Amino acid sequence: MNITYLTTEELSQRIKYNARTIRNDLKDSVLLEGRHYIRPFGQRKILFIWENIEEDMYNASNNSVYSVPMANGGVCYGKH
């Protein structure tokens, strides 16, 4: 299995969000450590896992408007 690791700047080019927005708003709320990004060797540097981000973006676009992604990778569906 190939895993593509991206820096914040590389991810910002792919998903068309500002790097600052990714760091301040998406990290730890939408993008979760261990699922969407890692800190190699416990350092400050963050590497994003593109395949997991891409999969979750695709799943979110196909799910109901009333779905909430869960930290364990699942989705919680609300009432319609």
ABEGO torsion letter per residue (X at the ends): XBBBBBBAAAAAAAAGBBAAAAAAAABGAABBBGAABBBBGGBABBBBBAAAAAAAAAAAAABBAABBBBAAGBBBBBBX
